[in-house]
């Protein structure tokens, strides 16, 4: 599936915009569309999990270990990225 996602916002604002657009996503999705590095994205996702904005979905039973974890937006506070 090809998505037309573009963000002009830098950093966390851009990641948040992509998360809101996709709703369910992987770190690889965020890297592809935001052009940010894995470590920065992972750090931000950890903060969003702690803040109750997203959850990390369990890997489907029987899925290979190399399968990327999916995350899901559960609390959308609008266009401004949570800190």
GROMACS elastic network, one bead per residue, 0.5 to 0.9 nm:
[ bonds ]
;  ai    aj funct       b0    kb
    5    18     6  0.71449   500
    5    21     6  0.78542   500
    5    22     6  0.86992   500
    5    33     6  0.66364   500
    6    14     6  0.88716   500
    6    18     6  0.79332   500
    6    33     6  0.64599   500
    6    34     6  0.78785   500
    7    10     6  0.79157   500
    7    13     6  0.89339   500
    7    14     6  0.56953   500
    7    15     6  0.82916   500
    7    17     6  0.70828   500
    7    18     6  0.72489   500
    7    33     6  0.73627   500
    7    34     6  0.68548   500
    8    14     6  0.68462   500
    8    34     6  0.87598   500
    9    12     6  0.81668   500
    9    13     6  0.57092   500
    9    15     6  0.82429   500
    9    17     6  0.80279   500
    9    34     6  0.86360   500
   10    13     6  0.60144   500
   10    14     6  0.51862   500
   10    15     6  0.80460   500
   10    34     6  0.79035   500
   10    36     6  0.89783   500
   11    14     6  0.54847   500
   11    15     6  0.64911   500
   11    16     6  0.87762   500
   11    34     6  0.78108   500
   11    36     6  0.73111   500
   11    40     6  0.87821   500
   11    41     6  0.89333   500
   12    16     6  0.59656   500
   12    17     6  0.84721   500
   12    40     6  0.89654   500
   12    41     6  0.81807   500
   12    44     6  0.72944   500
   12    81     6  0.65844   500
   12    82     6  0.84267   500
   12    83     6  0.83826   500
   13    16     6  0.51293   500
   13    17     6  0.61912   500
   13    18     6  0.87608   500
   13    79     6  0.83177   500
   13    80     6  0.69658   500
   13    81     6  0.52722   500
   13    82     6  0.85354   500
   14    17     6  0.50873   500
   14    18     6  0.63625   500
   14    19     6  0.86884   500
   14    33     6  0.87741   500
   14    34     6  0.62989   500
   14    81     6  0.84247   500
   15    18     6  0.51709   500
   15    19     6  0.61682   500
   15    20     6  0.86665   500
   15    30     6  0.64831   500
   15    31     6  0.87824   500
   15    33     6  0.83023   500
   15    34     6  0.62044   500
   15    36     6  0.85574   500
   15    41     6  0.77595   500
   15    44     6  0.87485   500
   15    81     6  0.83004   500
   16    19     6  0.50069   500
   16    20     6  0.61508   500
   16    21     6  0.85664   500
   16    79     6  0.78529   500
   16    80     6  0.78623   500
   16    81     6  0.54871   500
   16    82     6  0.79903   500
   17    20     6  0.52468   500
   17    21     6  0.62640   500
   17    22     6  0.87617   500
   17    79     6  0.69790   500
   17    80     6  0.85017   500
   17    81     6  0.77441   500
   18    21     6  0.50236   500
   18    22     6  0.60667   500
   18    23     6  0.82530   500
   18    25     6  0.88665   500
   18    29     6  0.87869   500
   18    30     6  0.69902   500
   18    33     6  0.74185   500
   18    34     6  0.77508   500
   19    22     6  0.52690   500
   19    23     6  0.55674   500
   19    24     6  0.73694   500
   19    25     6  0.69973   500
   19    30     6  0.77724   500
   19    72     6  0.82117   500
   19    73     6  0.69184   500
   20    23     6  0.54630   500
   20    24     6  0.88186   500
   20    73     6  0.71183   500
   20    76     6  0.71420   500
   20    78     6  0.84195   500
   20    79     6  0.83176   500
   21    24     6  0.88501   500
   22    25     6  0.62411   500
   22    72     6  0.87435   500
   22    73     6  0.85870   500
   23    71     6  0.81644   500
   23    72     6  0.56500   500
   23    73     6  0.51614   500
   23    74     6  0.82412   500
   24    70     6  0.65594   500
   24    71     6  0.56259   500
   24    73     6  0.65354   500
   25    28     6  0.81452   500
   25    29     6  0.60869   500
   25    30     6  0.73932   500
   25    69     6  0.84486   500
   25    70     6  0.54316   500
   25    71     6  0.53676   500
   25    72     6  0.65110   500
   25    73     6  0.86545   500
   26    29     6  0.51202   500
   26    30     6  0.65952   500
   26    31     6  0.87518   500
   26    68     6  0.64191   500
   26    69     6  0.60871   500
   26    71     6  0.60176   500
   26    72     6  0.88409   500
   27    30     6  0.51143   500
   27    31     6  0.61531   500
   27    32     6  0.85913   500
   27    38     6  0.70385   500
   27    41     6  0.69462   500
   27    42     6  0.72347   500
   27    45     6  0.87063   500
   27    68     6  0.76715   500
   27    69     6  0.78319   500
   27    70     6  0.78623   500
   27    71     6  0.82818   500
   28    32     6  0.60733   500
   28    33     6  0.86879   500
   28    38     6  0.79134   500
   28    68     6  0.78307   500
   29    32     6  0.51660   500
   29    33     6  0.63212   500
   29    34     6  0.83985   500
   30    33     6  0.53538   500
   30    34     6  0.56431   500
   30    35     6  0.75870   500
   30    36     6  0.76435   500
   30    38     6  0.86994   500
   30    41     6  0.74165   500
   31    34     6  0.54007   500
   31    35     6  0.51138   500
   31    36     6  0.53815   500
   31    37     6  0.62945   500
   31    38     6  0.66294   500
   31    41     6  0.75364   500
   32    35     6  0.56797   500
   32    36     6  0.79934   500
   33    36     6  0.83339   500
   34    37     6  0.87368   500
   36    39     6  0.85754   500
   36    40     6  0.69188   500
   36    41     6  0.68532   500
   37    40     6  0.56125   500
   37    41     6  0.63930   500
   37    42     6  0.87173   500
   38    41     6  0.52667   500
   38    42     6  0.60535   500
   38    43     6  0.86112   500
   39    42     6  0.51237   500
   39    43     6  0.61590   500
   39    44     6  0.86934   500
   40    43     6  0.51989   500
   40    44     6  0.63365   500
   40    45     6  0.86802   500
   41    44     6  0.51757   500
   41    45     6  0.61111   500
   41    46     6  0.86252   500
   42    45     6  0.50392   500
   42    46     6  0.61607   500
   42    47     6  0.87266   500
   43    46     6  0.52217   500
   43    47     6  0.65416   500
   43    48     6  0.88707   500
   44    47     6  0.51247   500
   44    48     6  0.62806   500
   44    49     6  0.87057   500
   44    83     6  0.87114   500
   45    49     6  0.61358   500
   45    50     6  0.86145   500
   45    54     6  0.77296   500
   45    71     6  0.87751   500
   46    49     6  0.51201   500
   46    50     6  0.62704   500
   46    51     6  0.86016   500
   47    50     6  0.51144   500
   47    51     6  0.61096   500
   47    52     6  0.86775   500
   47    53     6  0.87880   500
   47    82     6  0.88848   500
   47    83     6  0.79792   500
   48    52     6  0.62043   500
   48    53     6  0.51927   500
   48    54     6  0.58279   500
   48    55     6  0.83104   500
   48    82     6  0.74453   500
   48    83     6  0.82968   500
   49    52     6  0.51607   500
   49    53     6  0.58743   500
   49    54     6  0.50826   500
   49    55     6  0.57739   500
   49    56     6  0.76620   500
   50    53     6  0.77556   500
   50    54     6  0.84184   500
   51    54     6  0.79940   500
   51    82     6  0.84221   500
   52    55     6  0.74082   500
   52    74     6  0.74994   500
   52    75     6  0.68863   500
   53    72     6  0.86113   500
   53    73     6  0.60911   500
   53    74     6  0.55266   500
   53    76     6  0.67457   500
   53    77     6  0.83110   500
   53    82     6  0.84105   500
   54    71     6  0.65881   500
   54    72     6  0.53659   500
   54    74     6  0.52127   500
   54    75     6  0.67141   500
   54    76     6  0.88655   500
   55    70     6  0.86417   500
   55    71     6  0.55632   500
   55    72     6  0.53961   500
   55    73     6  0.67101   500
   55    74     6  0.69716   500
   56    69     6  0.69862   500
   56    70     6  0.61005   500
   56    72     6  0.65244   500
   57    60     6  0.87129   500
   57    69     6  0.66755   500
   57    70     6  0.54367   500
   57    71     6  0.55151   500
   57    72     6  0.69627   500
   58    61     6  0.84548   500
   58    69     6  0.70861   500
   58    70     6  0.75621   500
   58    71     6  0.88709   500
   59    62     6  0.83178   500
   59    63     6  0.65990   500
   59    64     6  0.87224   500
   59    65     6  0.84075   500
   59    67     6  0.75099   500
   59    68     6  0.79489   500
   59    69     6  0.60863   500
   59    70     6  0.75618   500
   60    63     6  0.54596   500
   60    64     6  0.88892   500
   61    64     6  0.88593   500
   62    65     6  0.87745   500
   63    66     6  0.82338   500
   63    67     6  0.65689   500
   64    67     6  0.55156   500
   65    68     6  0.80408   500
   66    69     6  0.89806   500
   73    76     6  0.69271   500
   76    79     6  0.84118   500
   77    80     6  0.72482   500
   77    81     6  0.78977   500
   77    82     6  0.76811   500
   78    81     6  0.76278   500
